[in-house]
Structure formats: C-alpha cells, structure tokens
Amino acid sequence: MSLKGKTLFITGASRGIGLAIALRAAKDGANIAIAAKTAQPHPKLPGTIYTAAEEIENAGGRALPVVCDIRDEAQVASAVEQCAAKFGGIDICVNNASAIQLTGTLETDMKRYDLMQGVNARGTFVTTKYCIPHLKRAANPHVLMLSPPLDMNARWFAGHTAYTMAKYGMSMCVLGMAAEFKDAGIAFNALWPRTGIATAAIRFALAGDEGMKHCRTADILADAAHMIFEKPAREFTGNFLIDDTFLAQNGVKDFDRYRVDPGKDLMPDFFVPDWMPPPPGVSLKAASR
C-alpha cells in the first residue's frame, strides 16, 4: 500500500521523529500538516515549520506549515480546520509533540509540570479530539501516539514521576479511545522506541554528542509508523508497539542500518518492559561484536 494522496496531521513535525515520519510519508506523495510552534530558528535546535515544509515538498509530498501551540485549544482547532480545508480531509493524526524533564518530585517546579501535562497528555487529547470528526470520514483512519506501553512498574515512575504521568497520559488516550471509537473504525495505536533515538532531546536534555552515538536514527520509527498506517484500521487498533519488534513481525531483518554508530552499544530507552524483549537475532550490543 501507499500513502499517496493521504493527509497526515503531525504535531511537533518541524524536526526529529515527527519530521522523519512526515518525510517517509512524503516519499509516497502524502499531504502533511506540520503543526508546531517553531516559526523562527531556535539558537540550539534545528528546523522550523517552514524548513520542514521545504524538505517534505522536496521529498515528493505536499506541506502545510501551521504555527500551533497544542496547549492552546483554539490554535489546535484552527490548525486542524486549515489542514482539512487545504487537503480535503484528514486520514492520519500523529501525536508526536512532547515535553520532557527527568527530575524528582521536589526538583520539579509546577511550571514545568504544567508544561509536560499540557503538551503530552492534554495536547494529545485535544489534538485527537478535533481530528476525530474528519477521521470518521476517512477510508482508513489512524491515530498514532508516540508513547510507551502502560507498564505500571514503579521503576518507570521513581526519579521522574511528573514526566511519567504526562507520558502515560498519551498512552491512556490510546487505551480508552481505541475502545471508544472501535465501531467508528478509527485505529488508535502507540509506538515507542526500544533504544534512544538520535534527536535534539537526546543531545541537549539527556546524553550529549557522545550519547547520540549510542542511538538509532529516527528512520526506524518512521518506517514503523508507515507500516502501521498501511494496516486496516478496523483490524489493527489498541496496540502498544515497540519499534524493532513490530518491524521484525512485518518482515524487517536488518536493524544495523538504523544505528548511528554500529561500533557502539545501543542505549536502552525508558518504559520498555522486561516482557517485551528484542526480536530474535537483534542485540543492543555493538554490531561489530
């Protein structure tokens, strides 16, 4: 199947994982609304909604850059309507935008707590809410959350309870909405990386330039998302997917091509349960070993 002519509404698509998903869809000739805040270049972070739009169009897609803070309901409603008006509807909603701060309870100021809840949990809810009326009219509608499996192990909360609460809020949308809109034929799924992904969040918030070498590229999530969107929505919903396991189940065998540095061990990501091990033959150890 192809995403040619399909319309994707992607939050946080000016860079990183969101942009990678957009570019993969653009290769098919898809339409992409880039809903993000970055209209002016950031001193540290690459990309704006306008540079992303240029990349998408160069890749073969059509782009609509929209300045949108997903914490603002009116901005979300406007962005969704602009997308539907320009492209004639919405087929896929990707909730990619996220805010992170890995601090303990006493070290987390409430402004940052509100930011994480506003972007992750509330932003996902409101974006999905305004996309659903359009998705109901689509032929194979999908909603994808870039969020983890709901594993209620205390180790995922200890050390950063506020962040985990906000991130799990996205996953709870998958759990609830998949059941709520099953009869409407809209698929709701979550996708999460087994390893660190080489993005600005890794470089500036977690592990620096050296840490980037222990990551996979965002292409692994882009390829997995593309495969999800190809699935029949009525038959494939309510799933919490880990990128390499899902790809392996769908015939992918070469995972070394996603490594930033094949000579480095891969950095495990948060929230991957012990009961979701790597697929057979896939190791996080350096590829040269």
C-alpha positions in Angstrom: 0.0 0.0 0.0 1.0 3.6 -0.4 0.1 6.8 1.4 -0.2 8.7 -1.8 -2.9 11.4 -1.5 -3.4 10.6 2.2 -3.4 13.6 4.6 -1.4 13.5 7.9 -1.7 16.0 10.7 1.5 15.7 12.7 2.3 17.6 15.9 5.9 18.6 16.5 6.9 17.8 13.0 9.4 20.6 12.5 12.3 18.3 13.5 13.2 14.9 14.9 10.8 12.0 14.9 7.8 13.9 13.7 9.7 15.2 10.7 11.1 11.7 9.9 7.6 10.3 9.9 6.5 13.2 7.6 9.4 12.6 5.2 8.6 8.9 4.9 5.0 9.7 4.1 6.1 12.4 1.7 8.0 9.8 -0.4 4.7 8.3 -1.2 3.2 11.6 -2.2 1.3 12.3 1.0 -0.1 15.6 2.3 1.3 16.7 5.6 0.3 19.5 8.0 3.2 20.5 10.2 1.6 21.7 13.5 4.4 23.1 15.7 5.5 26.2 17.5 8.8 26.8 15.8 8.3 29.5 13.2 11.7 31.2 13.9 15.0 29.4 14.1 15.9 28.2 17.6 19.5 29.1 18.8 20.2 25.4 19.6 17.5 23.3 17.9 17.5 22.8 14.1 14.5 23.3 11.9 11.3 25.4 11.7 7.9 24.6 10.3 9.0 26.3 7.1 12.2 24.3 6.6 10.3 21.1 7.4 7.7 22.1 4.7 10.5 22.6 2.2 12.0 19.2 3.0 8.6 17.5 2.7 8.0 19.0 -0.7 11.4 18.1 -1.9 10.7 14.5 -0.9 7.6 14.4 -3.0 4.8 15.4 -0.6 2.6 18.5 -0.1 3.1 20.5 3.0 1.1 22.9 5.1 3.2 24.6 7.8 0.9 25.8 10.7 2.1 27.7 13.8 0.4 25.8 16.6 0.9 25.5 20.3 -1.0 22.4 21.2 -1.6 23.6 24.7 -4.0 26.2 23.1 -7.3 24.7 22.2 -8.2 27.5 19.7 -4.9 27.1 17.9 -5.4 23.4 17.6 -8.9 23.7 16.3 -7.7 26.3 13.8 -4.8 24.2 12.6 -7.0 21.1 12.1 -9.5 23.1 10.1 -6.8 24.6 8.0 -5.4 21.2 7.2 -8.8 19.7 6.3 -9.7 22.7 4.2 -6.4 22.6 2.2 -6.3 18.9 1.6 -9.9 17.9 1.7 -9.9 16.0 4.9 -7.6 14.2 7.4 -6.7 10.5 7.2 -4.0 10.2 9.9 -3.3 12.0 13.2 0.2 11.7 14.7 0.6 12.9 18.3 4.4 13.3 18.3 4.9 16.6 20.2 6.3 16.0 23.7 8.0 17.8 26.6 10.4 16.1 28.9 12.2 16.9 32.2 13.6 14.0 34.2 13.5 15.4 37.7 12.2 14.1 41.0 9.2 15.4 42.8 11.0 18.0 44.9 13.1 19.2 41.9 10.1 19.6 39.5 8.7 23.1 39.6 5.0 23.4 38.8 5.5 25.4 35.7 7.5 22.5 34.2 4.9 20.0 35.5 2.1 22.0 33.7 4.2 22.2 30.5 4.6 18.4 30.4 1.0 17.8 31.2 -0.2 20.5 28.8 1.9 19.2 25.8 1.9 15.4 26.4 -1.4 14.4 27.9 -3.7 17.4 27.3 -2.2 18.3 23.9 -2.6 14.7 22.7 -6.2 14.7 23.9 -7.3 18.0 22.3 -5.5 17.3 19.0 -7.1 14.0 18.7 -10.5 15.3 19.7 -10.5 17.9 16.9 -9.2 15.4 14.3 -11.8 12.7 15.0 -14.7 14.3 13.1 -12.5 14.3 10.0 -11.1 10.9 10.6 -14.6 9.5 10.8 -15.0 10.4 7.1 -11.6 8.8 6.1 -11.3 5.5 4.3 -8.6 4.0 6.6 -8.2 6.4 9.6 -5.3 6.1 12.0 -4.3 7.9 15.2 -0.7 7.3 16.4 0.7 8.3 19.7 4.5 8.3 20.2 4.1 7.0 23.7 5.1 3.9 25.8 3.4 0.7 26.9 1.4 1.1 30.1 3.7 -0.9 32.4 2.8 0.1 36.0 6.3 -0.8 37.4 7.5 1.7 40.0 10.9 1.9 38.4 9.3 3.9 35.5 8.0 6.4 38.0 10.7 6.7 40.6 13.0 9.6 39.7 10.7 11.4 37.3 7.1 10.8 38.4 5.8 14.0 36.7 7.2 13.1 33.3 5.9 9.5 33.5 2.4 10.7 34.5 2.4 13.1 31.5 3.7 10.5 29.0 1.4 7.7 30.2 -1.4 10.2 29.7 -0.8 9.9 26.0 -0.9 6.1 26.2 -4.1 6.2 28.3 -5.7 8.0 25.3 -4.8 5.0 23.1 -6.3 2.6 25.6 -9.6 4.5 26.0 -10.1 5.9 22.5 -9.4 2.6 20.8 -12.4 1.1 22.6 -14.5 4.3 22.4 -14.2 4.6 18.6 -13.9 0.9 17.7 -17.3 1.0 15.9 -16.3 4.1 14.0 -13.4 2.2 12.5 -10.7 4.6 13.7 -7.4 2.9 14.8 -5.6 4.1 17.9 -2.1 2.8 18.4 1.1 3.7 20.4 4.6 3.4 19.1 7.7 3.5 21.2 11.5 3.0 20.6 13.4 0.3 22.3 16.6 2.5 22.2 17.4 6.1 22.4 16.7 7.9 19.1 19.2 10.5 17.8 17.2 13.7 18.3 17.8 17.1 19.8 16.2 15.8 23.0 19.0 13.2 23.4 21.7 15.7 22.6 20.6 18.5 24.8 18.5 17.0 27.6 20.0 13.6 28.2 23.3 12.4 26.8 25.1 14.9 24.7 27.0 14.2 21.4 28.6 11.0 22.8 25.1 9.7 23.7 23.9 10.3 20.1 26.4 7.6 19.0 24.6 5.0 21.2 21.2 5.7 19.4 19.3 4.6 16.4 18.1 7.1 13.9 14.5 8.3 13.7 14.1 6.4 10.5 13.3 3.2 12.5 10.2 5.0 13.9 9.3 6.5 10.5 9.4 3.0 8.9 7.4 1.5 11.7 4.8 4.3 11.6 4.4 3.9 7.8 3.7 0.1 8.3 1.1 1.0 11.0 -0.7 3.3 8.6 -0.9 0.6 6.0 -2.8 -1.7 8.4 -6.6 -2.0 8.1 -7.8 0.4 10.8 -10.7 -1.8 11.9 -8.5 -4.7 12.5 -5.4 -3.1 14.0 -6.2 -0.9 17.0 -5.4 -0.6 20.6 -1.8 -1.8 20.3 1.3 -0.8 22.2 4.1 -1.4 19.8 7.9 -1.4 20.2 9.6 -0.3 17.0 12.0 -3.2 16.3 9.6 -5.9 17.4 6.8 -4.6 15.2 9.1 -4.2 12.2 10.5 -7.7 12.7 7.0 -9.1 12.8 6.4 -7.4 9.5 9.5 -8.8 7.7 12.3 -6.4 8.5 15.6 -8.2 9.3 18.3 -5.6 9.0 18.3 -3.4 12.1 22.0 -2.4 12.0 21.2 0.2 9.3 19.3 2.2 11.9 22.4 2.6 14.2 24.1 6.0 14.3 27.4 4.2 15.1 27.5 0.4 14.6 30.6 0.2 16.8 28.7 1.4 19.9 26.3 -0.4 22.2 22.8 0.9 21.9 21.3 2.9 24.8 18.0 1.4 26.1 15.1 3.7 26.3 12.8 4.3 29.2 9.5 2.4 29.6 10.3 -0.8 27.7 9.0 -3.7 29.8 11.1 -6.8 30.5 8.3 -8.8 28.9 8.9 -7.1 25.6 12.4 -8.3 24.7 14.2 -7.6 21.4 13.1 -9.7 18.4 15.1 -12.9 17.7 18.6 -12.1 16.4 18.5 -8.4 17.4 21.0 -7.2 20.0 21.7 -3.8 21.6 25.4 -4.7 21.7 27.8 -3.1 19.2 27.2 -4.5 15.8 30.9 -5.4 15.4 30.7 -7.9 18.3 
